[in-house]
Amino acid sequence: IFIFHLNPGNITQVYAITKKPKNHAVKTFSNRNTLAIKLAAVKVKNYHPNAEPISINHTFRGSHQLYVYAANEVLRLSFDKVDLNRYQGPDTLTARIAKVDSITRPTTSWLKTVTVGDDGVTITKGPHGWPQRVAFSLPGVMPGLYLIDINTSEDVLITNIVSQQSRLAFSGRVWLAEGPAYSKTPFAPVFLTTDGARLTFSANHYTGRQNIEFKSDDYALEQVRADQAVNGLSGETTIEVPKGDAIFTSDGLIAVAPAQLITTTAKSAQPNIFTPDVTMPNASLAKF
């Protein structure tokens, strides 16, 4: 059920009510094939492989899609799957990778698929599970963009992302899952960069309420699970999120520092540019 509340100006609040979380692939404002066609021909100018991998030391919840740029090198990416164990039943995760130009064809040619099973705890409100490592390593990949599709439930956390490539961005949605609502893990500022024209954000818990600022505008994030949308963004928008208990959705890509947006002039999200920032919910919202 979606209830829309229109405010003056360019802010739209969207209230979403769902009965329970589901296993589903991420739905974004843009159709995946449409975005893939747009990105298939992207080539990063003056690209040089990283000497050392980058680490994204933040935690994300549920299904996500990432695009990574690589050229004539080993494409390496790994992360931990941690079960929240807040809902009854097993929690599995399937991650697969494909070259973006193959996604535009009738049948996608997945280069590798990894499936990770449940941690063995299937009761509700159980303890967090133990980390299960998921890793991709593809040697000598051809120049271009690659899609990493992570499909799981909202009862799963994705953390400790390590990538050999720094041109790495989320497609459409970033669900940050840190702070007291997640076993009292401390908040750490999160720096995002998006090239989208539309950005939607909301707090997922009361602890995620905060003020956010970008493009010289202030937004008070006081209501939980109520989306606010900003339209008409241009170029690259950098946002600082002091409390990583929030969800962001964009019609473009979202890079989480130290990763860089995938553009011909890839720029990284840099600290000390803006101030607070928060979240946006998806079609499905968790109660815990």
PADRENFI-976410 format. One record per residue (C-alpha): residue in three letters; x negated, y negated, z negated; residue number from 0. Coordinates in Angstrom, 1 decimal, decimal comma, m for minus. Layout:
<nodes>
<node type="Ala" east="X" north="Y" up="Z" seq="NUM"/>
...
</nodes>
This chain:
<nodes>
<node type="Ile" east="0,0" north="0,0" up="0,0" seq="0"/>
<node type="Phe" east="m1,4" north="m3,4" up="0,9" seq="1"/>
<node type="Ile" east="m0,1" north="m6,7" up="m0,4" seq="2"/>
<node type="Phe" east="m1,4" north="m9,8" up="1,4" seq="3"/>
<node type="His" east="m1,5" north="m13,2" up="m0,3" seq="4"/>
<node type="Leu" east="m2,5" north="m16,1" up="1,9" seq="5"/>
<node type="Asn" east="m4,2" north="m19,1" up="0,3" seq="6"/>
<node type="Pro" east="m4,9" north="m22,5" up="1,8" seq="7"/>
<node type="Gly" east="m8,1" north="m22,7" up="3,8" seq="8"/>
<node type="Asn" east="m9,9" north="m19,6" up="5,0" seq="9"/>
<node type="Ile" east="m9,5" north="m17,3" up="1,9" seq="10"/>
<node type="Thr" east="m7,2" north="m14,3" up="2,1" seq="11"/>
<node type="Gln" east="m6,6" north="m12,1" up="m0,9" seq="12"/>
<node type="Val" east="m5,7" north="m8,5" up="m0,2" seq="13"/>
<node type="Tyr" east="m4,4" north="m6,2" up="m3,0" seq="14"/>
<node type="Ala" east="m4,8" north="m2,5" up="m2,3" seq="15"/>
<node type="Ile" east="m3,2" north="0,3" up="m4,3" seq="16"/>
<node type="Thr" east="m3,9" north="4,0" up="m3,8" seq="17"/>
<node type="Lys" east="m3,1" north="7,1" up="m5,7" seq="18"/>
<node type="Lys" east="m6,4" north="8,9" up="m5,7" seq="19"/>
<node type="Pro" east="m9,8" north="8,8" up="m3,9" seq="20"/>
<node type="Lys" east="m10,3" north="10,9" up="m0,8" seq="21"/>
<node type="Asn" east="m13,1" north="12,4" up="1,2" seq="22"/>
<node type="His" east="m13,3" north="10,2" up="4,2" seq="23"/>
<node type="Ala" east="m15,7" north="8,5" up="6,6" seq="24"/>
<node type="Val" east="m16,2" north="4,8" up="6,2" seq="25"/>
<node type="Lys" east="m13,7" north="2,7" up="8,0" seq="26"/>
<node type="Thr" east="m15,0" north="m0,7" up="9,2" seq="27"/>
<node type="Phe" east="m13,5" north="m3,7" up="10,9" seq="28"/>
<node type="Ser" east="m15,2" north="m2,7" up="14,1" seq="29"/>
<node type="Asn" east="m14,7" north="0,7" up="15,8" seq="30"/>
<node type="Arg" east="m17,9" north="2,7" up="15,5" seq="31"/>
<node type="Asn" east="m18,1" north="3,3" up="19,2" seq="32"/>
<node type="Thr" east="m17,6" north="m0,4" up="20,0" seq="33"/>
<node type="Leu" east="m20,4" north="m1,3" up="17,6" seq="34"/>
<node type="Ala" east="m22,6" north="1,5" up="19,0" seq="35"/>
<node type="Ile" east="m22,2" north="0,1" up="22,5" seq="36"/>
<node type="Lys" east="m23,2" north="m3,3" up="21,3" seq="37"/>
<node type="Leu" east="m26,2" north="m2,0" up="19,5" seq="38"/>
<node type="Ala" east="m27,4" north="0,8" up="21,9" seq="39"/>
<node type="Ala" east="m29,5" north="m1,6" up="23,9" seq="40"/>
<node type="Val" east="m31,1" north="m3,4" up="20,9" seq="41"/>
<node type="Lys" east="m34,8" north="m3,6" up="21,0" seq="42"/>
<node type="Val" east="m36,8" north="m5,3" up="18,3" seq="43"/>
<node type="Lys" east="m39,4" north="m7,7" up="19,7" seq="44"/>
<node type="Asn" east="m43,0" north="m7,2" up="18,6" seq="45"/>
<node type="Tyr" east="m42,0" north="m4,2" up="16,6" seq="46"/>
<node type="His" east="m44,7" north="m2,4" up="14,6" seq="47"/>
<node type="Pro" east="m44,2" north="0,7" up="12,4" seq="48"/>
<node type="Asn" east="m44,5" north="0,2" up="8,7" seq="49"/>
<node type="Ala" east="m47,7" north="1,3" up="7,0" seq="50"/>
<node type="Glu" east="m45,8" north="2,1" up="3,8" seq="51"/>
<node type="Pro" east="m42,2" north="3,0" up="3,2" seq="52"/>
<node type="Ile" east="m39,7" north="0,6" up="1,5" seq="53"/>
<node type="Ser" east="m37,5" north="1,5" up="m1,5" seq="54"/>
<node type="Ile" east="m34,0" north="0,1" up="m2,0" seq="55"/>
<node type="Asn" east="m33,7" north="0,3" up="m5,8" seq="56"/>
<node type="His" east="m29,9" north="0,0" up="m6,0" seq="57"/>
<node type="Thr" east="m27,0" north="2,4" up="m6,3" seq="58"/>
<node type="Phe" east="m24,1" north="2,8" up="m3,9" seq="59"/>
<node type="Arg" east="m20,8" north="4,7" up="m4,2" seq="60"/>
<node type="Gly" east="m19,1" north="7,0" up="m1,7" seq="61"/>
<node type="Ser" east="m19,4" north="7,2" up="2,1" seq="62"/>
<node type="His" east="m21,7" north="4,8" up="4,0" seq="63"/>
<node type="Gln" east="m23,1" north="4,4" up="7,4" seq="64"/>
<node type="Leu" east="m26,6" north="3,0" up="8,1" seq="65"/>
<node type="Tyr" east="m28,4" north="2,0" up="11,3" seq="66"/>
<node type="Val" east="m32,1" north="2,2" up="11,4" seq="67"/>
<node type="Tyr" east="m34,6" north="1,1" up="14,2" seq="68"/>
<node type="Ala" east="m37,6" north="3,3" up="15,0" seq="69"/>
<node type="Ala" east="m40,0" north="3,5" up="17,9" seq="70"/>
<node type="Asn" east="m42,6" north="6,2" up="18,7" seq="71"/>
<node type="Glu" east="m43,0" north="7,2" up="15,1" seq="72"/>
<node type="Val" east="m41,7" north="9,5" up="12,4" seq="73"/>
<node type="Leu" east="m38,3" north="8,5" up="11,3" seq="74"/>
<node type="Arg" east="m38,1" north="9,2" up="7,6" seq="75"/>
<node type="Leu" east="m35,3" north="8,4" up="5,2" seq="76"/>
<node type="Ser" east="m34,3" north="10,0" up="1,9" seq="77"/>
<node type="Phe" east="m32,0" north="9,4" up="m1,1" seq="78"/>
<node type="Asp" east="m30,5" north="11,0" up="m4,2" seq="79"/>
<node type="Lys" east="m27,0" north="12,3" up="m4,4" seq="80"/>
<node type="Val" east="m25,6" north="12,0" up="m8,0" seq="81"/>
<node type="Asp" east="m22,2" north="13,2" up="m8,9" seq="82"/>
<node type="Leu" east="m20,1" north="10,9" up="m11,1" seq="83"/>
<node type="Asn" east="m17,9" north="13,8" up="m12,2" seq="84"/>
<node type="Arg" east="m14,9" north="11,6" up="m12,9" seq="85"/>
<node type="Tyr" east="m12,5" north="13,6" up="m10,8" seq="86"/>
<node type="Gln" east="m11,7" north="17,2" up="m10,8" seq="87"/>
<node type="Gly" east="m13,1" north="19,5" up="m8,1" seq="88"/>
<node type="Pro" east="m16,4" north="19,9" up="m6,2" seq="89"/>
<node type="Asp" east="m18,2" north="17,0" up="m4,7" seq="90"/>
<node type="Thr" east="m20,1" north="17,7" up="m1,5" seq="91"/>
<node type="Leu" east="m22,1" north="15,3" up="0,8" seq="92"/>
<node type="Thr" east="m22,8" north="15,7" up="4,5" seq="93"/>
<node type="Ala" east="m25,4" north="13,4" up="6,1" seq="94"/>
<node type="Arg" east="m26,2" north="13,5" up="9,8" seq="95"/>
<node type="Ile" east="m28,3" north="11,4" up="12,2" seq="96"/>
<node type="Ala" east="m27,9" north="10,6" up="15,9" seq="97"/>
<node type="Lys" east="m29,4" north="8,2" up="18,4" seq="98"/>
<node type="Val" east="m26,9" north="5,3" up="18,8" seq="99"/>
<node type="Asp" east="m26,7" north="5,6" up="22,6" seq="100"/>
<node type="Ser" east="m25,5" north="9,2" up="22,2" seq="101"/>
<node type="Ile" east="m22,5" north="8,1" up="20,1" seq="102"/>
<node type="Thr" east="m21,0" north="6,3" up="23,1" seq="103"/>
<node type="Arg" east="m20,7" north="9,6" up="24,9" seq="104"/>
<node type="Pro" east="m17,7" north="12,0" up="24,7" seq="105"/>
<node type="Thr" east="m19,7" north="14,4" up="22,5" seq="106"/>
<node type="Thr" east="m22,2" north="13,0" up="20,0" seq="107"/>
<node type="Ser" east="m25,5" north="14,8" up="19,9" seq="108"/>
<node type="Trp" east="m26,5" north="14,9" up="16,2" seq="109"/>
<node type="Leu" east="m30,2" north="15,4" up="15,8" seq="110"/>
<node type="Lys" east="m30,0" north="16,7" up="12,3" seq="111"/>
<node type="Thr" east="m27,3" north="17,5" up="9,7" seq="112"/>
<node type="Val" east="m27,8" north="18,1" up="6,0" seq="113"/>
<node type="Thr" east="m25,1" north="19,3" up="3,6" seq="114"/>
<node type="Val" east="m25,5" north="19,2" up="m0,2" seq="115"/>
<node type="Gly" east="m23,1" north="21,0" up="m2,5" seq="116"/>
<node type="Asp" east="m21,6" north="20,2" up="m5,8" seq="117"/>
<node type="Asp" east="m23,8" north="19,9" up="m9,0" seq="118"/>
<node type="Gly" east="m21,8" north="22,6" up="m10,7" seq="119"/>
<node type="Val" east="m19,7" north="20,2" up="m12,9" seq="120"/>
<node type="Thr" east="m16,1" north="20,2" up="m11,6" seq="121"/>
<node type="Ile" east="m14,2" north="18,9" up="m14,7" seq="122"/>
<node type="Thr" east="m12,9" north="15,3" up="m15,0" seq="123"/>
<node type="Lys" east="m14,9" north="12,7" up="m16,9" seq="124"/>
<node type="Gly" east="m17,9" north="15,0" up="m17,2" seq="125"/>
<node type="Pro" east="m21,5" north="13,8" up="m17,5" seq="126"/>
<node type="His" east="m23,3" north="12,4" up="m14,4" seq="127"/>
<node type="Gly" east="m24,9" north="15,1" up="m12,4" seq="128"/>
<node type="Trp" east="m28,6" north="15,7" up="m11,7" seq="129"/>
<node type="Pro" east="m30,2" north="14,0" up="m8,7" seq="130"/>
<node type="Gln" east="m30,0" north="16,1" up="m5,5" seq="131"/>
<node type="Arg" east="m32,5" north="14,8" up="m2,9" seq="132"/>
<node type="Val" east="m31,4" north="14,4" up="0,7" seq="133"/>
<node type="Ala" east="m34,1" north="13,9" up="3,3" seq="134"/>
<node type="Phe" east="m34,5" north="13,3" up="7,1" seq="135"/>
<node type="Ser" east="m37,9" north="13,5" up="8,9" seq="136"/>
<node type="Leu" east="m37,8" north="13,3" up="12,7" seq="137"/>
<node type="Pro" east="m41,3" north="13,0" up="14,4" seq="138"/>
<node type="Gly" east="m42,0" north="11,0" up="17,5" seq="139"/>
<node type="Val" east="m38,5" north="9,4" up="18,0" seq="140"/>
<node type="Met" east="m37,9" north="7,4" up="21,1" seq="141"/>
<node type="Pro" east="m37,5" north="3,6" up="20,7" seq="142"/>
<node type="Gly" east="m34,0" north="2,6" up="19,7" seq="143"/>
<node type="Leu" east="m31,3" north="2,5" up="17,0" seq="144"/>
<node type="Tyr" east="m30,3" north="5,6" up="15,0" seq="145"/>
<node type="Leu" east="m27,1" north="6,1" up="13,0" seq="146"/>
<node type="Ile" east="m27,2" north="7,8" up="9,7" seq="147"/>
<node type="Asp" east="m23,7" north="8,9" up="8,7" seq="148"/>
<node type="Ile" east="m23,2" north="9,8" up="5,1" seq="149"/>
<node type="Asn" east="m19,8" north="11,3" up="4,4" seq="150"/>
<node type="Thr" east="m18,8" north="12,1" up="0,8" seq="151"/>
<node type="Ser" east="m16,2" north="11,2" up="m1,9" seq="152"/>
<node type="Glu" east="m15,9" north="8,2" up="m4,2" seq="153"/>
<node type="Asp" east="m17,0" north="10,6" up="m7,0" seq="154"/>
<node type="Val" east="m20,6" north="10,5" up="m5,6" seq="155"/>
<node type="Leu" east="m23,4" north="7,9" up="m6,0" seq="156"/>
<node type="Ile" east="m26,2" north="7,3" up="m3,5" seq="157"/>
<node type="Thr" east="m29,4" north="6,0" up="m5,1" seq="158"/>
<node type="Asn" east="m33,2" north="5,7" up="m4,7" seq="159"/>
<node type="Ile" east="m33,1" north="5,2" up="m0,9" seq="160"/>
<node type="Val" east="m36,6" north="5,4" up="0,6" seq="161"/>
<node type="Ser" east="m37,2" north="4,6" up="4,2" seq="162"/>
<node type="Gln" east="m40,3" north="4,5" up="6,4" seq="163"/>
<node type="Gln" east="m38,5" north="2,0" up="8,6" seq="164"/>
<node type="Ser" east="m37,7" north="m1,5" up="7,2" seq="165"/>
<node type="Arg" east="m35,1" north="m2,3" up="10,0" seq="166"/>
<node type="Leu" east="m32,3" north="m0,7" up="8,1" seq="167"/>
<node type="Ala" east="m28,7" north="m2,0" up="7,7" seq="168"/>
<node type="Phe" east="m25,3" north="m0,8" up="6,5" seq="169"/>
<node type="Ser" east="m22,5" north="m0,7" up="9,0" seq="170"/>
<node type="Gly" east="m19,4" north="m2,5" up="7,8" seq="171"/>
<node type="Arg" east="m19,4" north="m1,8" up="4,1" seq="172"/>
<node type="Val" east="m21,6" north="m1,8" up="1,0" seq="173"/>
<node type="Trp" east="m20,1" north="m0,5" up="m2,2" seq="174"/>
<node type="Leu" east="m22,5" north="m1,4" up="m5,1" seq="175"/>
<node type="Ala" east="m22,2" north="0,8" up="m8,2" seq="176"/>
<node type="Glu" east="m24,3" north="m0,5" up="m11,1" seq="177"/>
<node type="Gly" east="m23,8" north="m1,9" up="m14,6" seq="178"/>
<node type="Pro" east="m21,7" north="m0,8" up="m17,7" seq="179"/>
<node type="Ala" east="m19,0" north="0,9" up="m15,6" seq="180"/>
<node type="Tyr" east="m21,7" north="3,3" up="m14,4" seq="181"/>
<node type="Ser" east="m23,3" north="4,7" up="m17,6" seq="182"/>
<node type="Lys" east="m24,4" north="1,3" up="m18,8" seq="183"/>
<node type="Thr" east="m27,1" north="1,0" up="m16,2" seq="184"/>
<node type="Pro" east="m28,4" north="m2,6" up="m16,3" seq="185"/>
<node type="Phe" east="m27,4" north="m5,2" up="m13,7" seq="186"/>
<node type="Ala" east="m30,2" north="m6,3" up="m11,3" seq="187"/>
<node type="Pro" east="m29,7" north="m9,0" up="m8,6" seq="188"/>
<node type="Val" east="m28,9" north="m7,6" up="m5,2" seq="189"/>
<node type="Phe" east="m29,8" north="m9,7" up="m2,1" seq="190"/>
<node type="Leu" east="m27,8" north="m9,1" up="1,1" seq="191"/>
<node type="Thr" east="m28,0" north="m10,5" up="4,6" seq="192"/>
<node type="Thr" east="m25,2" north="m10,1" up="7,1" seq="193"/>
<node type="Asp" east="m24,8" north="m11,2" up="10,8" seq="194"/>
<node type="Gly" east="m21,0" north="m10,7" up="10,7" seq="195"/>
<node type="Ala" east="m18,4" north="m13,4" up="11,3" seq="196"/>
<node type="Arg" east="m16,1" north="m12,1" up="8,6" seq="197"/>
<node type="Leu" east="m17,0" north="m11,1" up="5,1" seq="198"/>
<node type="Thr" east="m14,6" north="m9,5" up="2,5" seq="199"/>
<node type="Phe" east="m15,6" north="m9,1" up="m1,1" seq="200"/>
<node type="Ser" east="m14,1" north="m8,1" up="m4,5" seq="201"/>
<node type="Ala" east="m15,0" north="m7,0" up="m8,0" seq="202"/>
<node type="Asn" east="m14,4" north="m3,3" up="m8,6" seq="203"/>
<node type="His" east="m14,4" north="m3,5" up="m12,5" seq="204"/>
<node type="Tyr" east="m13,9" north="m6,3" up="m15,0" seq="205"/>
<node type="Thr" east="m17,7" north="m6,2" up="m15,6" seq="206"/>
<node type="Gly" east="m18,1" north="m7,2" up="m12,0" seq="207"/>
<node type="Arg" east="m16,3" north="m10,5" up="m12,3" seq="208"/>
<node type="Gln" east="m18,5" north="m13,4" up="m11,4" seq="209"/>
<node type="Asn" east="m19,0" north="m16,5" up="m9,3" seq="210"/>
<node type="Ile" east="m20,5" north="m16,1" up="m5,9" seq="211"/>
<node type="Glu" east="m22,0" north="m18,8" up="m3,6" seq="212"/>
<node type="Phe" east="m23,1" north="m18,8" up="0,0" seq="213"/>
<node type="Lys" east="m23,0" north="m21,2" up="2,9" seq="214"/>
<node type="Ser" east="m22,7" north="m24,0" up="0,2" seq="215"/>
<node type="Asp" east="m19,3" north="m22,7" up="m0,9" seq="216"/>
<node type="Asp" east="m18,4" north="m21,3" up="m4,4" seq="217"/>
<node type="Tyr" east="m16,0" north="m18,4" up="m4,9" seq="218"/>
<node type="Ala" east="m14,7" north="m17,3" up="m8,3" seq="219"/>
<node type="Leu" east="m14,3" north="m13,6" up="m8,4" seq="220"/>
<node type="Glu" east="m12,0" north="m13,2" up="m11,4" seq="221"/>
<node type="Gln" east="m9,4" north="m10,6" up="m10,3" seq="222"/>
<node type="Val" east="m10,4" north="m6,9" up="m10,1" seq="223"/>
<node type="Arg" east="m9,7" north="m5,0" up="m6,9" seq="224"/>
<node type="Ala" east="m8,4" north="m8,0" up="m5,1" seq="225"/>
<node type="Asp" east="m10,1" north="m8,8" up="m1,8" seq="226"/>
<node type="Gln" east="m11,2" north="m12,3" up="m0,7" seq="227"/>
<node type="Ala" east="m12,1" north="m12,9" up="2,9" seq="228"/>
<node type="Val" east="m14,2" north="m15,6" up="4,5" seq="229"/>
<node type="Asn" east="m14,0" north="m16,1" up="8,2" seq="230"/>
<node type="Gly" east="m15,9" north="m18,1" up="10,8" seq="231"/>
<node type="Leu" east="m19,5" north="m17,2" up="9,6" seq="232"/>
<node type="Ser" east="m22,2" north="m17,7" up="12,2" seq="233"/>
<node type="Gly" east="m25,8" north="m16,5" up="12,4" seq="234"/>
<node type="Glu" east="m27,2" north="m14,8" up="9,4" seq="235"/>
<node type="Thr" east="m25,7" north="m15,3" up="6,0" seq="236"/>
<node type="Thr" east="m27,8" north="m14,5" up="2,9" seq="237"/>
<node type="Ile" east="m26,0" north="m13,8" up="m0,4" seq="238"/>
<node type="Glu" east="m27,3" north="m13,1" up="m3,9" seq="239"/>
<node type="Val" east="m25,3" north="m10,7" up="m6,0" seq="240"/>
<node type="Pro" east="m26,2" north="m11,0" up="m9,7" seq="241"/>
<node type="Lys" east="m23,9" north="m8,2" up="m10,7" seq="242"/>
<node type="Gly" east="m24,0" north="m5,1" up="m8,5" seq="243"/>
<node type="Asp" east="m20,5" north="m3,9" up="m9,3" seq="244"/>
<node type="Ala" east="m18,7" north="m5,0" up="m6,2" seq="245"/>
<node type="Ile" east="m17,8" north="m4,1" up="m2,6" seq="246"/>
<node type="Phe" east="m18,7" north="m6,0" up="0,5" seq="247"/>
<node type="Thr" east="m17,2" north="m5,5" up="4,0" seq="248"/>
<node type="Ser" east="m18,3" north="m7,2" up="7,2" seq="249"/>
<node type="Asp" east="m17,5" north="m7,0" up="10,9" seq="250"/>
<node type="Gly" east="m21,3" north="m6,9" up="11,4" seq="251"/>
<node type="Leu" east="m24,3" north="m5,3" up="9,7" seq="252"/>
<node type="Ile" east="m25,3" north="m5,8" up="6,1" seq="253"/>
<node type="Ala" east="m29,0" north="m5,4" up="5,0" seq="254"/>
<node type="Val" east="m29,9" north="m4,8" up="1,4" seq="255"/>
<node type="Ala" east="m33,3" north="m6,2" up="0,5" seq="256"/>
<node type="Pro" east="m36,1" north="m5,4" up="1,0" seq="257"/>
<node type="Ala" east="m34,6" north="m3,9" up="4,2" seq="258"/>
<node type="Gln" east="m34,2" north="m6,2" up="7,2" seq="259"/>
<node type="Leu" east="m31,3" north="m6,9" up="9,6" seq="260"/>
<node type="Ile" east="m31,7" north="m5,2" up="13,0" seq="261"/>
<node type="Thr" east="m32,0" north="m8,1" up="15,3" seq="262"/>
<node type="Thr" east="m34,5" north="m9,2" up="17,9" seq="263"/>
<node type="Thr" east="m35,8" north="m11,5" up="15,2" seq="264"/>
<node type="Ala" east="m35,3" north="m9,3" up="12,2" seq="265"/>
<node type="Lys" east="m35,2" north="m11,3" up="9,0" seq="266"/>
<node type="Ser" east="m35,1" north="m9,9" up="5,5" seq="267"/>
<node type="Ala" east="m32,8" north="m10,9" up="2,6" seq="268"/>
<node type="Gln" east="m35,0" north="m13,1" up="0,4" seq="269"/>
<node type="Pro" east="m34,5" north="m13,9" up="m3,2" seq="270"/>
<node type="Asn" east="m33,9" north="m17,5" up="m4,5" seq="271"/>
<node type="Ile" east="m31,8" north="m18,6" up="m1,6" seq="272"/>
<node type="Phe" east="m28,2" north="m18,6" up="m3,0" seq="273"/>
<node type="Thr" east="m26,7" north="m17,6" up="m6,3" seq="274"/>
<node type="Pro" east="m24,0" north="m15,2" up="m7,5" seq="275"/>
<node type="Asp" east="m22,3" north="m12,7" up="m5,3" seq="276"/>
<node type="Val" east="m19,9" north="m9,8" up="m5,6" seq="277"/>
<node type="Thr" east="m17,9" north="m7,1" up="m3,9" seq="278"/>
<node type="Met" east="m15,3" north="m6,0" up="m1,6" seq="279"/>
<node type="Pro" east="m13,0" north="m2,9" up="m1,8" seq="280"/>
<node type="Asn" east="m12,2" north="m0,5" up="1,0" seq="281"/>
<node type="Ala" east="m8,9" north="1,1" up="1,9" seq="282"/>
<node type="Ser" east="m9,3" north="3,3" up="m1,1" seq="283"/>
<node type="Leu" east="m10,0" north="2,0" up="m4,6" seq="284"/>
<node type="Ala" east="m11,2" north="4,0" up="m7,6" seq="285"/>
<node type="Lys" east="m9,6" north="3,6" up="m11,0" seq="286"/>
<node type="Phe" east="m12,8" north="4,2" up="m13,0" seq="287"/>
</nodes>
